Structure formats: structure tokens, C-alpha cells
Amino acid sequence: MTLGHRKRLLKAIASLGATEPAAKSTIPAPLPLSSDAAERRPITVMFCDLVGSTSLAAKLDAEDWRNLVNAYLDEASAAVTNLGGHVLKKLGDGLMALFGYPKAQENDAERAVRAGLAIQRALGELNARNAAKGAPQLSARIGLEAGPVVVDSTGEVFGEAPNVAARVQATAEPGSVLITVNVQRQVAGLFVAEEQGARDLKGVSAPVQLFRIVRASGGGRRGVTRALTPFVGREEELSLLARRWERARAGEGQLALIVGEPGLGKSRLIEEFHARLAETPHTWAAEAGGAQCYRCERRRQACSIGSIRERTGLLLERERCTEVSAAEAARGRPLAPAIAPIRGLRQ
């Protein structure tokens, strides 16, 4: 084949390839994300409503009533958001708030109860200011329930918990915060609560045990004897902690970080591990969790680490671990010299 023929052949092959349609990809195109995406999560639901609002509205000018209600709703909304809650809806002279959505925290139930007490305090202060103006006194009742729900992409909540919370609110006495047994289980010891017995709630199949919150107790959950369910399915984690403990007792400083979603059982795992150390001489340093952080600084997230830092004089990098344990602490010796040599910590 001559050089000229070869060039003409290569040119023809190139033009043939350019005109052929590209081969279709066998990889399927990704499906578009559904706008109806939803997630299941545990939350605490609050319903708050004014008492006798219909009769009050009839006695006041419409603009005066609107100003009065808006001032109350502003105070209530501020109490919710300051404690990490989310105001989902304002329903006339009431509101519906969620704790655990869009951001979940381990003590959502506690925050919800504290928000309820804060709303009642704020309403009392508002009434005191309005008394000088001759405005009528406002009274609110608050109901709380905790449970699993489904939240869709628009923020709508589906499940039994919102319905129960609304019925509990309707049952509450004026000026009170009423919670279900599901909430009480999570906040036992943190508040002084009066048992109200089991109540039949409209639309709820079984009677619901209710408790009226009197005030914060100033104590912690761990100081209360609780009826615990059987501890199952965590033997591997307990064995890991036990091995770390034995190394600590042998003089090798150990650090364990337990991470998980709220409600997964981190605190219960620690309680079970602590219970198994009952016969072994040791010193146990613990914080009261959320109850402690409300006393030192509102919405403080790193209370335990802050307390350790204050007690030991250590400077901790922000991204480092949030719980520290060491062999010398277990032996009752000063904490600072024992954990200072751990990598990333310095005196």
C-alpha cells in the first residue's frame, strides 16, 4: 500500500468514527432526591395556650388584645429558643414547640421542661408590667409529651406525641406545666414533680400517667433510684471498658470517648460500667450533665470539660475528647498530674 493510499484510509476511518453515535452508558442516572424525604426521630413536644382567651378578647379592643398576645408569644418563643427548642407553629394565642428537631441533644426533655417553667416565669413578669397599665392578667397552661415521630421535609410532624401533648395541655391547670410519664422518666430527679394519676385523654387509647412540675430540684438524675430495663446487647462495649480499666489499674493511663446519637444509651452504658466497679476501690468523678450546665452558664455545651479544666488547670484543645479518665484518678490521687502527660493535653 502506497503512502497516499494509507493517508486516504486513515482519513476515512477518522471520519467514520466522528459520525458514529456515541455508545450509550450502561450506568443508570441517579434518581432525583424526593421532596417528600422524611426522618424518624425521638422528640419532646410542647403545647402552650392561654386560658380564657375568648372572654378576654371580648373585653378588649382588637389592637390592644393583639399587642397583649404578641408580647406573651414573644416571651414564650424566646424561652423556647434560649433553651434549644424550635417553635414550629404559633396557633392564635398559643404555640407548638419541638425539642429534638431540627437539632437533637441528649437532654431535650429536660430543656423542654425548663422552657415550660421559663414561660410561666416570663408570663408572671409580663403580668406585673401590665398591671400598671390596667391590662388583664394572662394565664397559660403547658403540656409536654415525648416519643418517636416522623418529620417531613417541610417540618410537619406525624405521630402520637403531638396529639398527646395537645390533650395534656388541655388537662393542665392554669399556670401549670403538666408532663407525661414518658417525659418524667427522662427528667426524674431534676425537678420536683407531683404525681397526678392516670388520666383518660380524648383520642388516646389508654390512660396516661401525668405529673405536674413544681420547680427545678437543683439535683441530678444520678442521685435518683430509677427502675431500669434489662441491660442487653452491650457486652462488647462493656468488655472494652473493662479492658481499659484493667490497663489503668496496671498504671497505663487510659482515655475512653463514648459517642452516639441522643437516646442511644451512652449514660446507661456508663452507669452499668460503674455498677460493675462497686467492689473495686476507686474514685468516681462525674458531672450532673444538663442540670449542672444550666447552673453555670445557659446552654453551655461543654460543662463537664469546663469543670475538669477548672479543677485541674489543663488547657484542652476544642476538638479534643470530652470525657477524661486516668489511672491515678481511679486510685484517688490528684487528677492533673495523671492526665497531663496524655497526648494533646498540657498543663
FENGI-V545096 format. One record per pair of residues at least 24 apart in sequence whose C-alpha atoms are under 10 Angstrom apart, sorted by the first residue. I is the first residue (numbers start at 1). J is the second residue. D is the distance in Angstrom with one decimal. If there is no record, write none. Layout:
i->[I & I]
j->[J & J]
d->[D & D]
This chain:
i->[34 & 35 & 35 & 35 & 36 & 36 & 36 & 37 & 37 & 37 & 37 & 38 & 38 & 38 & 38 & 38 & 38 & 38 & 38 & 39 & 39 & 39 & 39 & 39 & 39 & 40 & 40 & 40 & 40 & 40 & 40 & 40 & 40 & 41 & 41 & 41 & 41 & 41 & 41 & 41 & 41 & 41 & 41 & 42 & 42 & 42 & 42 & 42 & 42 & 42 & 42 & 42 & 42 & 42 & 42 & 42 & 43 & 43 & 43 & 43 & 43 & 43 & 43 & 43 & 43 & 43 & 43 & 43 & 43 & 43 & 43 & 43 & 43 & 43 & 43 & 43 & 43 & 44 & 44 & 44 & 44 & 44 & 44 & 44 & 44 & 44 & 44 & 44 & 44 & 44 & 44 & 44 & 44 & 44 & 44 & 44 & 44 & 44 & 44 & 44 & 45 & 45 & 45 & 45 & 45 & 45 & 45 & 45 & 45 & 45 & 45 & 45 & 45 & 45 & 45 & 45 & 45 & 45 & 45 & 45 & 45 & 45 & 45 & 45 & 45 & 45 & 46 & 46 & 46 & 46 & 46 & 46 & 46 & 46 & 46 & 46 & 46 & 46 & 46 & 46 & 46 & 46 & 46 & 46 & 46 & 46 & 46 & 46 & 46 & 46 & 46 & 46 & 46 & 46 & 46 & 46 & 47 & 47 & 47 & 47 & 47 & 47 & 47 & 47 & 47 & 47 & 47 & 47 & 47 & 47 & 47 & 47 & 47 & 47 & 47 & 47 & 47 & 47 & 47 & 47 & 48 & 48 & 48 & 48 & 48 & 48 & 48 & 48 & 48 & 48 & 48 & 48 & 48 & 48 & 48 & 48 & 48 & 48 & 48 & 48 & 48 & 49 & 49 & 49 & 49 & 49 & 49 & 49 & 49 & 49 & 49 & 49 & 49 & 49 & 49 & 49 & 49 & 49 & 50 & 50 & 50 & 50 & 50 & 50 & 50 & 50 & 50 & 50 & 50 & 51 & 51 & 51 & 51 & 51 & 51 & 51 & 51 & 51 & 51 & 52 & 52 & 52 & 52 & 53 & 53 & 53 & 53 & 53 & 53 & 54 & 56 & 56 & 56 & 59 & 60 & 60 & 64 & 65 & 65 & 66 & 66 & 68 & 68 & 68 & 68 & 68 & 68 & 68 & 68 & 69 & 69 & 69 & 71 & 71 & 72 & 72 & 72 & 72 & 72 & 72 & 72 & 72 & 73 & 73 & 75 & 75 & 75 & 75 & 75 & 75 & 75 & 75 & 76 & 76 & 76 & 76 & 76 & 76 & 76 & 76 & 77 & 77 & 78 & 78 & 78 & 78 & 79 & 79 & 79 & 79 & 79 & 79 & 79 & 79 & 79 & 79 & 80 & 80 & 80 & 80 & 80 & 80 & 80 & 80 & 81 & 82 & 82 & 82 & 82 & 82 & 83 & 83 & 83 & 83 & 83 & 83 & 83 & 83 & 83 & 83 & 83 & 84 & 84 & 84 & 84 & 84 & 85 & 85 & 85 & 88 & 88 & 88 & 89 & 93 & 94 & 94 & 94 & 95 & 96 & 96 & 96 & 96 & 96 & 97 & 97 & 98 & 98 & 98 & 98 & 99 & 100 & 100 & 101 & 101 & 101 & 102 & 102 & 104 & 104 & 104 & 105 & 105 & 105 & 105 & 106 & 106 & 106 & 106 & 106 & 106 & 106 & 106 & 106 & 106 & 107 & 107 & 107 & 107 & 107 & 107 & 107 & 108 & 108 & 108 & 108 & 108 & 108 & 108 & 109 & 109 & 109 & 109 & 109 & 109 & 109 & 109 & 109 & 110 & 110 & 110 & 110 & 110 & 110 & 110 & 110 & 110 & 111 & 111 & 111 & 111 & 111 & 112 & 112 & 112 & 112 & 113 & 113 & 113 & 113 & 113 & 113 & 113 & 113 & 113 & 113 & 113 & 113 & 113 & 113 & 114 & 114 & 114 & 114 & 114 & 114 & 114 & 114 & 115 & 116 & 116 & 116 & 116 & 116 & 116 & 116 & 116 & 117 & 117 & 117 & 117 & 117 & 117 & 117 & 117 & 119 & 119 & 120 & 120 & 120 & 121 & 123 & 124 & 138 & 138 & 139 & 139 & 139 & 139 & 140 & 140 & 140 & 140 & 140 & 140 & 140 & 141 & 141 & 141 & 141 & 141 & 141 & 141 & 141 & 141 & 141 & 141 & 142 & 142 & 142 & 142 & 142 & 142 & 142 & 142 & 142 & 142 & 142 & 142 & 142 & 143 & 143 & 143 & 143 & 143 & 143 & 143 & 143 & 143 & 143 & 143 & 143 & 143 & 144 & 144 & 144 & 144 & 144 & 144 & 144 & 144 & 144 & 144 & 144 & 145 & 145 & 145 & 145 & 145 & 145 & 145 & 145 & 145 & 146 & 146 & 146 & 146 & 146 & 146 & 146 & 146 & 147 & 147 & 160 & 160 & 163 & 163 & 163 & 163 & 164 & 164 & 164 & 164 & 164 & 166 & 167 & 167 & 167 & 167 & 167 & 168 & 168 & 168 & 168 & 168 & 168 & 170 & 171 & 171 & 171 & 171 & 172 & 172 & 172 & 173 & 176 & 176 & 176 & 177 & 177 & 177 & 177 & 177 & 178 & 178 & 178 & 178 & 178 & 179 & 179 & 179 & 179 & 179 & 179 & 180 & 180 & 180 & 180 & 180 & 181 & 181 & 181 & 181 & 182 & 182 & 182 & 183 & 183 & 184 & 184 & 184 & 184 & 184 & 185 & 185 & 185 & 186 & 186 & 187 & 187 & 187 & 188 & 188 & 188 & 188 & 188 & 188 & 188 & 188 & 188 & 189 & 189 & 189 & 189 & 189 & 189 & 189 & 189 & 189 & 189 & 189 & 189 & 190 & 190 & 190 & 190 & 190 & 190 & 190 & 190 & 190 & 190 & 190 & 190 & 190 & 191 & 191 & 191 & 191 & 191 & 191 & 191 & 191 & 192 & 192 & 192 & 192 & 193 & 216 & 217 & 218 & 218 & 218 & 218 & 218 & 219 & 219 & 219 & 220 & 220 & 220 & 220 & 220 & 220 & 221 & 221 & 221 & 221 & 222 & 222 & 222 & 222 & 222 & 222 & 223 & 228 & 231 & 231 & 231 & 231 & 234 & 234 & 234 & 235 & 237 & 237 & 238 & 238 & 238 & 238 & 238 & 239 & 241 & 241 & 241 & 242 & 242 & 242 & 244 & 244 & 245 & 245 & 245 & 245 & 245 & 246 & 247 & 247 & 248 & 248 & 248 & 248 & 248 & 248 & 248 & 249 & 249 & 249 & 249 & 249 & 249 & 250 & 251 & 251 & 251 & 251 & 251 & 252 & 252 & 252 & 253 & 253 & 253 & 253 & 253 & 253 & 253 & 253 & 253 & 254 & 254 & 254 & 254 & 254 & 254 & 255 & 255 & 255 & 255 & 255 & 255 & 255 & 255 & 256 & 256 & 256 & 256 & 256 & 256 & 257 & 257 & 257 & 257 & 257 & 257 & 258 & 258 & 258 & 259 & 280 & 281 & 281 & 281 & 282 & 282 & 282 & 282 & 282 & 282 & 282 & 283 & 283 & 283 & 283 & 283 & 283 & 283 & 284 & 284 & 284 & 284 & 284 & 285 & 285 & 285 & 285 & 285 & 285 & 286 & 308 & 308 & 309 & 309 & 311 & 311 & 312 & 312 & 312 & 312 & 312 & 313 & 313 & 313 & 314 & 314 & 314 & 314 & 314 & 315 & 315 & 315 & 315 & 315 & 316 & 316 & 316 & 316 & 317 & 317 & 317 & 320 & 320]
j->[153 & 152 & 153 & 154 & 152 & 153 & 154 & 151 & 152 & 153 & 154 & 150 & 151 & 152 & 153 & 154 & 155 & 156 & 157 & 149 & 150 & 151 & 152 & 153 & 157 & 148 & 149 & 150 & 151 & 152 & 157 & 158 & 159 & 100 & 101 & 102 & 104 & 147 & 148 & 149 & 150 & 151 & 262 & 99 & 100 & 101 & 104 & 108 & 146 & 147 & 148 & 149 & 150 & 161 & 262 & 263 & 98 & 99 & 100 & 101 & 102 & 103 & 104 & 105 & 108 & 109 & 112 & 145 & 146 & 147 & 148 & 149 & 150 & 151 & 157 & 161 & 162 & 85 & 97 & 98 & 99 & 100 & 101 & 108 & 109 & 110 & 111 & 112 & 113 & 144 & 145 & 146 & 147 & 148 & 149 & 161 & 162 & 165 & 182 & 183 & 85 & 86 & 88 & 96 & 97 & 98 & 99 & 100 & 101 & 108 & 109 & 112 & 143 & 144 & 145 & 146 & 147 & 149 & 157 & 161 & 162 & 163 & 164 & 165 & 166 & 183 & 80 & 85 & 86 & 87 & 88 & 95 & 96 & 97 & 98 & 99 & 109 & 112 & 113 & 115 & 116 & 142 & 143 & 144 & 145 & 146 & 161 & 162 & 164 & 165 & 166 & 168 & 169 & 177 & 178 & 179 & 89 & 90 & 91 & 94 & 95 & 96 & 97 & 98 & 116 & 141 & 142 & 143 & 144 & 145 & 162 & 163 & 164 & 165 & 166 & 167 & 168 & 169 & 170 & 177 & 73 & 76 & 90 & 91 & 93 & 94 & 95 & 96 & 97 & 116 & 119 & 140 & 141 & 142 & 143 & 144 & 165 & 166 & 169 & 170 & 177 & 73 & 90 & 91 & 92 & 93 & 94 & 95 & 96 & 139 & 140 & 141 & 142 & 143 & 166 & 169 & 170 & 174 & 92 & 93 & 94 & 95 & 138 & 139 & 140 & 141 & 142 & 174 & 175 & 93 & 94 & 138 & 139 & 140 & 141 & 170 & 173 & 174 & 175 & 138 & 139 & 140 & 174 & 92 & 93 & 94 & 138 & 139 & 140 & 93 & 136 & 137 & 138 & 136 & 135 & 136 & 135 & 135 & 136 & 92 & 93 & 93 & 126 & 127 & 130 & 135 & 136 & 137 & 138 & 93 & 94 & 138 & 123 & 126 & 119 & 122 & 123 & 126 & 127 & 138 & 139 & 140 & 119 & 123 & 118 & 119 & 120 & 121 & 122 & 123 & 125 & 126 & 115 & 116 & 118 & 119 & 120 & 121 & 122 & 123 & 115 & 119 & 115 & 118 & 119 & 122 & 112 & 114 & 115 & 116 & 117 & 118 & 119 & 120 & 121 & 122 & 111 & 112 & 113 & 114 & 115 & 116 & 118 & 119 & 115 & 111 & 115 & 118 & 298 & 299 & 108 & 110 & 111 & 112 & 113 & 114 & 115 & 118 & 294 & 298 & 299 & 108 & 111 & 112 & 115 & 299 & 111 & 112 & 115 & 155 & 156 & 157 & 156 & 140 & 140 & 141 & 142 & 142 & 142 & 143 & 162 & 165 & 166 & 144 & 162 & 144 & 146 & 157 & 162 & 146 & 146 & 262 & 151 & 155 & 157 & 151 & 155 & 261 & 262 & 263 & 261 & 262 & 263 & 301 & 260 & 261 & 262 & 263 & 264 & 265 & 266 & 267 & 289 & 290 & 186 & 187 & 262 & 263 & 289 & 290 & 291 & 146 & 183 & 186 & 187 & 262 & 263 & 290 & 144 & 145 & 146 & 182 & 183 & 184 & 185 & 186 & 187 & 183 & 184 & 186 & 187 & 188 & 190 & 191 & 290 & 291 & 187 & 290 & 291 & 294 & 299 & 144 & 145 & 146 & 183 & 142 & 143 & 144 & 177 & 178 & 179 & 183 & 184 & 187 & 190 & 191 & 213 & 215 & 216 & 177 & 190 & 191 & 213 & 215 & 216 & 291 & 294 & 177 & 141 & 142 & 143 & 144 & 176 & 177 & 178 & 213 & 142 & 175 & 176 & 177 & 213 & 214 & 215 & 216 & 175 & 177 & 175 & 176 & 177 & 175 & 175 & 175 & 174 & 175 & 173 & 174 & 175 & 176 & 169 & 172 & 173 & 174 & 175 & 176 & 177 & 168 & 169 & 170 & 171 & 172 & 173 & 174 & 175 & 176 & 177 & 178 & 166 & 168 & 169 & 170 & 171 & 172 & 173 & 174 & 175 & 176 & 177 & 178 & 179 & 167 & 168 & 169 & 170 & 171 & 172 & 176 & 177 & 178 & 179 & 180 & 210 & 212 & 168 & 169 & 177 & 178 & 179 & 180 & 181 & 182 & 183 & 184 & 210 & 169 & 178 & 179 & 180 & 181 & 182 & 183 & 184 & 210 & 179 & 180 & 181 & 182 & 183 & 184 & 185 & 186 & 182 & 183 & 203 & 204 & 201 & 202 & 203 & 204 & 201 & 202 & 203 & 204 & 208 & 201 & 200 & 201 & 202 & 203 & 204 & 199 & 200 & 201 & 202 & 208 & 210 & 201 & 199 & 200 & 201 & 210 & 210 & 211 & 212 & 212 & 212 & 213 & 214 & 211 & 212 & 213 & 214 & 215 & 210 & 211 & 212 & 213 & 214 & 208 & 209 & 210 & 211 & 212 & 213 & 208 & 209 & 210 & 211 & 212 & 208 & 209 & 210 & 211 & 208 & 209 & 210 & 210 & 211 & 209 & 210 & 211 & 212 & 213 & 221 & 226 & 227 & 221 & 263 & 220 & 221 & 291 & 217 & 219 & 220 & 221 & 222 & 223 & 224 & 225 & 226 & 216 & 217 & 218 & 219 & 220 & 221 & 222 & 223 & 224 & 225 & 226 & 291 & 215 & 216 & 217 & 218 & 219 & 220 & 221 & 222 & 223 & 224 & 288 & 290 & 291 & 215 & 216 & 217 & 218 & 219 & 220 & 221 & 291 & 216 & 217 & 218 & 219 & 217 & 291 & 291 & 288 & 291 & 292 & 294 & 295 & 288 & 291 & 292 & 287 & 288 & 289 & 290 & 291 & 292 & 288 & 289 & 290 & 291 & 267 & 271 & 286 & 287 & 288 & 289 & 288 & 268 & 265 & 268 & 269 & 272 & 265 & 269 & 272 & 269 & 269 & 273 & 269 & 270 & 272 & 273 & 276 & 273 & 269 & 270 & 273 & 273 & 276 & 277 & 326 & 327 & 277 & 325 & 326 & 327 & 330 & 327 & 326 & 327 & 325 & 326 & 327 & 328 & 329 & 330 & 331 & 282 & 326 & 327 & 328 & 330 & 331 & 327 & 326 & 327 & 328 & 331 & 338 & 326 & 327 & 328 & 325 & 326 & 327 & 328 & 329 & 338 & 339 & 341 & 342 & 324 & 325 & 326 & 327 & 339 & 342 & 321 & 323 & 324 & 325 & 326 & 327 & 339 & 342 & 321 & 322 & 323 & 324 & 325 & 326 & 320 & 321 & 322 & 323 & 324 & 325 & 321 & 322 & 323 & 322 & 330 & 330 & 331 & 332 & 327 & 328 & 329 & 330 & 331 & 332 & 333 & 327 & 328 & 329 & 330 & 331 & 332 & 333 & 325 & 329 & 330 & 331 & 332 & 324 & 325 & 329 & 330 & 332 & 335 & 323 & 335 & 336 & 336 & 347 & 335 & 336 & 336 & 337 & 339 & 340 & 347 & 340 & 346 & 347 & 339 & 340 & 345 & 346 & 347 & 340 & 344 & 345 & 346 & 347 & 344 & 345 & 346 & 347 & 344 & 345 & 346 & 344 & 345]
d->[9.4 & 9.0 & 6.8 & 9.0 & 6.5 & 6.0 & 8.3 & 8.8 & 6.0 & 5.6 & 9.2 & 6.5 & 5.5 & 4.0 & 5.8 & 8.9 & 9.0 & 9.4 & 9.6 & 8.3 & 5.5 & 5.5 & 6.5 & 8.4 & 9.9 & 6.8 & 5.6 & 4.3 & 6.4 & 8.8 & 9.7 & 9.3 & 9.7 & 8.0 & 8.3 & 9.9 & 8.8 & 8.4 & 5.5 & 5.7 & 6.4 & 7.6 & 9.9 & 9.2 & 6.9 & 8.8 & 8.6 & 9.5 & 7.2 & 5.3 & 4.1 & 6.2 & 8.6 & 9.5 & 8.8 & 8.1 & 6.7 & 5.7 & 4.7 & 6.8 & 9.7 & 10.0 & 7.9 & 9.7 & 7.4 & 7.9 & 9.9 & 8.5 & 5.7 & 5.8 & 6.3 & 7.0 & 9.6 & 10.0 & 10.0 & 8.3 & 9.7 & 9.4 & 8.5 & 5.9 & 5.1 & 6.6 & 8.9 & 6.7 & 5.7 & 9.3 & 9.2 & 6.9 & 9.4 & 6.9 & 5.7 & 4.1 & 6.6 & 8.8 & 9.6 & 7.8 & 8.7 & 8.9 & 9.4 & 7.7 & 9.6 & 9.8 & 9.8 & 7.3 & 6.0 & 4.9 & 6.5 & 8.8 & 9.8 & 9.8 & 8.8 & 7.9 & 8.2 & 5.6 & 5.4 & 6.2 & 8.4 & 10.0 & 9.8 & 6.7 & 6.0 & 9.3 & 9.0 & 6.3 & 8.8 & 9.8 & 9.5 & 9.5 & 9.9 & 9.2 & 9.9 & 8.1 & 5.7 & 5.1 & 6.3 & 8.1 & 9.9 & 7.1 & 8.8 & 9.2 & 8.1 & 7.0 & 5.8 & 4.7 & 6.9 & 9.0 & 9.5 & 7.9 & 10.0 & 6.3 & 7.9 & 9.6 & 8.4 & 9.8 & 9.9 & 9.3 & 9.8 & 9.9 & 9.7 & 7.4 & 6.0 & 4.8 & 6.6 & 9.1 & 9.4 & 8.3 & 5.7 & 5.4 & 6.6 & 9.1 & 8.2 & 9.7 & 9.7 & 6.2 & 5.7 & 9.0 & 8.4 & 6.1 & 9.0 & 10.0 & 9.7 & 8.5 & 9.5 & 9.4 & 8.7 & 5.3 & 5.4 & 6.6 & 8.4 & 8.3 & 8.9 & 6.7 & 5.9 & 4.5 & 6.6 & 9.0 & 9.4 & 8.4 & 6.8 & 9.2 & 9.1 & 9.7 & 9.8 & 8.5 & 8.8 & 6.2 & 4.1 & 6.6 & 8.9 & 8.6 & 5.5 & 5.8 & 6.7 & 9.1 & 9.5 & 7.6 & 8.4 & 9.6 & 9.5 & 6.1 & 6.3 & 9.6 & 7.0 & 5.8 & 4.3 & 6.5 & 9.0 & 8.4 & 9.3 & 9.3 & 9.7 & 7.4 & 5.5 & 5.4 & 6.9 & 9.5 & 9.2 & 6.5 & 8.8 & 8.6 & 8.1 & 9.1 & 9.5 & 9.8 & 7.5 & 9.9 & 8.4 & 9.0 & 9.6 & 9.9 & 7.7 & 9.3 & 8.9 & 9.4 & 9.0 & 9.1 & 8.9 & 9.4 & 9.8 & 9.8 & 9.2 & 9.8 & 9.4 & 9.9 & 8.8 & 8.3 & 9.1 & 9.9 & 8.9 & 6.1 & 8.9 & 9.0 & 9.4 & 8.1 & 8.9 & 8.3 & 6.7 & 7.4 & 9.4 & 8.5 & 10.0 & 9.7 & 9.4 & 9.6 & 9.1 & 6.9 & 9.7 & 9.7 & 6.3 & 7.4 & 9.9 & 8.5 & 8.3 & 8.5 & 8.0 & 5.2 & 8.5 & 9.8 & 7.4 & 8.0 & 9.4 & 8.4 & 9.2 & 9.4 & 8.7 & 9.6 & 9.7 & 8.8 & 5.5 & 7.9 & 9.0 & 5.9 & 5.9 & 9.6 & 9.7 & 8.1 & 8.5 & 7.6 & 9.9 & 8.9 & 5.4 & 7.9 & 8.3 & 8.0 & 8.6 & 9.5 & 8.2 & 9.8 & 8.1 & 7.6 & 9.0 & 9.5 & 5.8 & 7.6 & 9.8 & 7.7 & 6.3 & 9.4 & 9.5 & 7.8 & 6.4 & 8.1 & 7.1 & 8.6 & 9.1 & 7.6 & 7.6 & 7.2 & 8.3 & 7.6 & 8.3 & 9.3 & 9.8 & 9.7 & 8.7 & 9.6 & 9.6 & 9.8 & 10.0 & 9.9 & 8.7 & 9.4 & 8.8 & 9.6 & 9.7 & 9.8 & 9.7 & 9.4 & 9.3 & 9.2 & 9.8 & 8.9 & 8.5 & 8.8 & 10.0 & 9.2 & 8.5 & 8.1 & 6.7 & 9.5 & 8.1 & 5.7 & 8.8 & 9.8 & 9.6 & 7.7 & 4.4 & 6.4 & 9.1 & 9.9 & 9.5 & 9.6 & 9.4 & 8.6 & 8.1 & 8.4 & 7.8 & 8.8 & 8.4 & 6.4 & 9.1 & 9.3 & 9.8 & 9.1 & 9.7 & 8.7 & 9.7 & 9.5 & 8.8 & 8.7 & 7.2 & 9.3 & 6.2 & 8.6 & 9.5 & 6.5 & 6.8 & 8.3 & 9.2 & 7.3 & 5.7 & 9.4 & 7.8 & 9.0 & 7.7 & 8.2 & 9.5 & 8.4 & 9.4 & 9.6 & 9.3 & 7.7 & 9.6 & 9.8 & 9.3 & 9.5 & 9.4 & 7.7 & 7.8 & 9.0 & 8.2 & 8.6 & 9.6 & 8.4 & 9.8 & 8.7 & 8.0 & 9.6 & 9.1 & 9.8 & 9.8 & 9.1 & 9.7 & 8.9 & 7.8 & 10.0 & 9.6 & 9.9 & 9.1 & 6.6 & 8.4 & 8.7 & 8.7 & 6.2 & 9.1 & 9.2 & 9.1 & 9.6 & 8.4 & 6.9 & 8.2 & 8.6 & 7.4 & 8.5 & 9.7 & 9.6 & 6.6 & 7.6 & 8.3 & 9.5 & 9.1 & 9.3 & 9.6 & 9.2 & 9.7 & 5.9 & 5.6 & 9.1 & 9.4 & 9.3 & 8.6 & 5.6 & 5.2 & 7.4 & 9.0 & 9.4 & 6.1 & 7.6 & 8.6 & 5.8 & 6.3 & 5.0 & 5.3 & 5.4 & 6.3 & 8.0 & 8.8 & 7.9 & 5.0 & 8.2 & 9.2 & 6.7 & 8.7 & 8.5 & 7.9 & 6.4 & 4.8 & 6.1 & 8.4 & 7.7 & 4.9 & 3.8 & 7.6 & 8.1 & 6.8 & 8.6 & 6.0 & 4.9 & 5.8 & 8.2 & 9.8 & 9.5 & 6.9 & 7.3 & 7.8 & 6.4 & 4.7 & 6.6 & 9.8 & 9.3 & 7.3 & 9.8 & 9.7 & 9.6 & 9.1 & 6.2 & 5.6 & 8.2 & 6.7 & 6.0 & 9.3 & 9.8 & 8.9 & 7.8 & 8.9 & 5.8 & 5.6 & 9.3 & 9.9 & 9.2 & 7.4 & 8.6 & 9.9 & 8.6 & 9.8 & 9.4 & 8.2 & 8.4 & 7.7 & 8.8 & 8.4 & 7.1 & 8.9 & 9.8 & 9.6 & 6.2 & 6.9 & 8.5 & 8.8 & 9.2 & 9.9 & 7.5 & 9.6 & 9.0 & 8.1 & 9.3 & 8.9 & 9.8 & 8.2 & 9.7 & 9.6 & 9.8 & 8.2 & 9.2 & 7.0 & 7.3 & 8.0 & 8.5 & 5.9 & 5.6 & 7.9 & 9.6 & 6.7 & 5.7 & 4.6 & 6.2 & 9.4 & 9.9 & 8.6 & 5.7 & 5.3 & 6.4 & 7.4 & 6.8 & 5.9 & 4.6 & 6.2 & 8.9 & 7.4 & 5.4 & 5.9 & 7.1 & 9.4 & 8.7 & 9.1 & 9.4 & 9.1 & 9.5 & 8.5 & 7.3 & 9.7 & 9.4 & 9.8 & 8.3 & 9.2 & 8.5 & 9.8 & 8.8 & 6.9 & 9.7 & 9.8 & 9.7 & 8.3 & 6.0 & 9.1 & 9.5 & 7.1 & 9.1 & 8.0 & 8.9 & 7.0 & 8.6 & 6.2 & 5.6 & 4.8 & 7.7 & 6.9 & 5.6 & 8.8 & 9.4 & 9.8 & 9.0 & 6.1 & 5.3 & 6.5 & 5.5 & 5.3 & 6.0 & 9.4 & 9.4 & 9.1 & 9.5 & 9.4 & 6.8 & 5.7 & 4.2 & 4.5 & 7.4 & 7.8 & 8.8 & 9.4 & 9.8 & 6.0 & 5.4 & 9.2 & 9.7 & 9.1 & 9.1 & 9.4 & 9.9 & 7.3 & 8.5 & 9.8 & 8.5 & 7.8 & 7.2 & 8.5 & 8.7 & 5.2 & 7.7 & 8.6 & 6.2 & 7.9 & 7.2 & 8.6 & 9.7 & 8.5 & 9.8 & 8.7 & 9.5 & 9.4 & 7.3 & 9.5 & 9.1 & 9.1 & 9.9 & 8.5 & 8.5 & 8.0 & 9.6 & 7.7 & 9.9 & 9.7 & 8.1 & 9.5 & 7.4 & 8.8 & 8.2 & 6.5 & 9.6 & 9.3 & 9.8 & 9.2 & 7.5 & 7.9 & 9.2 & 9.3 & 9.8 & 9.7 & 9.6 & 9.4 & 8.9 & 8.0 & 9.0 & 9.2 & 9.9 & 8.1 & 8.9 & 6.5 & 4.4 & 8.0 & 9.5 & 8.0 & 9.5 & 9.7 & 9.1 & 5.8 & 8.4 & 7.7 & 8.0 & 7.9 & 9.0 & 6.0 & 7.9 & 10.0 & 10.0 & 8.2 & 6.7 & 9.4 & 8.0 & 5.1 & 5.3 & 7.8 & 9.6 & 7.4 & 7.3 & 8.8 & 7.5 & 8.3 & 6.4 & 5.4 & 6.9 & 8.8 & 8.4 & 8.6 & 7.8 & 5.7 & 5.4 & 6.6 & 9.4 & 9.0 & 8.5 & 8.5 & 9.4 & 7.1 & 6.9 & 7.0 & 9.4 & 9.9 & 6.5 & 7.1 & 6.2 & 7.8 & 9.4 & 9.4 & 9.0 & 8.2 & 9.6 & 9.7 & 7.8 & 7.4 & 8.9 & 9.4 & 9.4 & 7.8 & 4.6 & 5.5 & 6.5 & 10.0 & 9.9 & 9.1 & 6.3 & 4.9 & 6.4 & 5.3 & 8.7 & 9.3 & 7.8 & 6.9 & 9.6 & 8.6 & 9.8 & 8.8 & 8.2 & 9.0 & 10.0 & 9.9 & 9.7 & 8.9 & 9.1 & 9.2 & 9.9 & 8.5 & 8.2 & 4.9 & 8.6 & 9.3 & 9.1 & 8.4 & 9.8 & 9.1 & 6.5 & 9.1 & 7.4 & 6.9 & 6.0 & 4.9 & 9.6 & 9.3 & 6.6 & 6.1 & 6.4 & 7.5 & 5.9 & 7.5 & 9.2 & 7.4 & 7.7 & 9.6 & 7.5 & 8.8]
